[in-house]
Amino acid sequence: MNTDINHILVNGAQIAFNKMRRAQSFNARLYYYAEIGVYLEVSLSHGAGITPESHDQIQEIYKQATHFHMGENKRSRLAG
């Protein structure tokens, strides 16, 4: 059971990040960025069987998403 929740959280965050990278608008990117943030928040739940390794993986996905989101925002401001 514990591995199921870990698998769901990590894969959910990765899927959201992949969708974020393909998103064509600021609002869509923001939506997926927020979704990754929710996965990160849930991974902090104590007593839910979330492993530190899963939390670390989600935290890394969140860092990558933050970098990507900020880069896209800067790129769109410079282009517009």
Helices and strands as residue ranges (DSSP letters): H 2-22, H 26-43, H 52-79
